[in-house]
Amino acid sequence: MCWRTPNWSAPTSVATDPAGARAAYNPRPADGTDAMPGIPACPQCGLPNTYADGDIHVCADCGHEWPGAVAETAAVAATRDVNGNVLAAGDSVVVIKDLKVKGTSIPLKQGTVIRNIRLVEDDPEHIEGNSDRIKGLVLKTCFLRKG
């Protein structure tokens, strides 16, 4: 049994004029002010049925998501090790798992200390450093802990 009946038809305003249907369903007040102050209308569909979800705005009608107010301090991301400790240039870190190093047959063993690390610009997930046996390493911070 089908849930639709053969006599079913869409309302004439929606079937003939989708833009008119949107205009008919406009929850904004007639004076042109925002229904919810501080939350803008959707930039994609233009409808005001939006809400804030953390740091982003979401349109309930079309599902479009866009960033909300961008924090000024978000431009500088801290480099963190696997435990969440902030790493700084000159720190020593310890490798938490055996790693294969590209370009050499010598693996980087668990527990190896990398001294005097350098932070990679614009990439908080990588550091540069030297071990006792291998020079010029670039390592992902998910394999390191502060030592």
C-alpha positions in Angstrom: 0.0 0.0 0.0 1.4 3.3 -1.0 1.4 6.2 1.4 0.6 8.6 -1.4 -2.9 8.7 -2.8 -3.5 9.2 -6.5 -5.4 12.4 -5.8 -2.5 14.0 -3.9 -1.2 17.2 -5.4 1.2 19.8 -4.1 -0.2 23.2 -3.1 -0.4 25.5 -6.1 1.9 28.1 -4.7 4.8 25.6 -4.2 4.3 23.8 -7.5 4.0 26.8 -9.7 6.3 29.4 -8.0 9.0 28.1 -5.6 10.3 31.6 -5.1 6.8 32.8 -4.2 6.6 30.0 -1.7 9.8 31.1 -0.1 8.5 34.6 0.1 5.3 33.4 1.7 7.3 31.5 4.3 9.5 34.3 5.5 9.7 34.4 9.3 11.5 37.8 9.3 9.5 40.7 10.7 7.9 43.0 8.2 10.3 45.9 9.2 13.3 44.0 7.7 15.1 43.4 10.9 16.6 40.0 11.7 14.4 37.5 13.4 17.3 36.5 15.6 19.8 39.4 16.2 23.4 38.6 15.5 22.7 35.5 13.3 22.8 36.4 9.6 20.6 34.9 6.9 22.1 32.0 4.9 24.5 33.3 2.2 23.6 30.4 -0.1 19.7 30.4 -0.1 19.0 33.8 1.6 16.6 32.3 4.1 16.8 33.5 7.7 16.2 30.1 9.3 19.7 29.8 10.6 21.3 28.9 13.9 24.7 29.0 15.6 26.4 25.6 16.2 29.5 26.3 18.2 31.9 28.3 15.9 29.8 27.9 12.7 26.4 29.0 11.5 24.0 26.4 9.9 21.1 26.9 7.6 18.2 24.7 8.6 16.6 24.9 5.2 19.4 24.0 2.8 22.0 22.6 5.2 24.8 25.1 4.2 27.4 25.7 6.9 29.7 28.7 7.1 32.1 30.0 9.7 30.8 32.3 12.4 32.8 35.1 14.0 36.5 34.2 13.4 38.6 34.5 16.5 41.7 36.6 16.0 43.9 34.3 18.0 43.0 31.3 15.9 45.7 32.2 13.3 48.4 31.0 15.7 48.0 27.3 16.4 50.1 25.7 19.1 52.2 22.6 18.3 51.2 19.8 20.7 52.6 16.4 21.3 50.6 13.2 21.6 49.6 13.9 25.2 48.6 17.5 24.5 51.6 19.2 25.9 52.7 22.4 24.1 56.0 22.0 22.3 58.4 25.0 21.8 61.6 25.4 19.8 64.5 23.9 21.6 62.6 21.2 23.5 63.5 17.6 23.6 61.0 14.9 22.5 60.9 11.1 22.7 59.6 8.8 19.9 56.7 6.7 21.1 56.8 4.0 18.4 59.3 2.5 15.9 59.3 4.5 12.7 60.6 3.8 9.3 62.6 6.7 7.9 62.4 7.3 4.2 65.7 7.5 2.4 67.6 5.3 5.0 67.6 1.7 6.1 68.0 2.7 9.8 64.7 2.8 11.7 63.9 5.3 14.4 63.4 3.2 17.5 60.9 3.7 20.3 62.5 5.8 23.1 64.9 7.7 20.8 65.4 11.2 22.0 65.2 14.1 19.5 67.0 17.1 21.0 66.7 20.8 20.1 63.6 20.6 17.9 62.5 23.3 15.5 58.9 24.1 14.8 57.7 24.0 11.2 56.1 27.3 10.1 52.4 27.1 9.2 52.2 23.4 10.2 51.6 22.6 13.9 51.6 18.8 13.1 55.3 18.6 12.1 58.6 19.4 13.8 62.2 19.3 12.5 65.1 17.8 14.5 68.1 15.5 14.5 68.7 12.2 16.2 72.1 10.8 17.1 72.2 8.7 13.9 69.9 10.5 11.5 70.1 14.2 10.6 67.4 16.4 9.1 64.3 14.6 10.3 60.8 16.0 9.9 58.5 14.2 12.3 54.7 14.2 12.9 53.9 15.2 16.5 51.4 12.3 16.8 54.4 10.0 17.3 56.2 12.2 19.8 55.9 13.0 23.5 57.7 15.8 25.4 60.8 14.4 27.1 
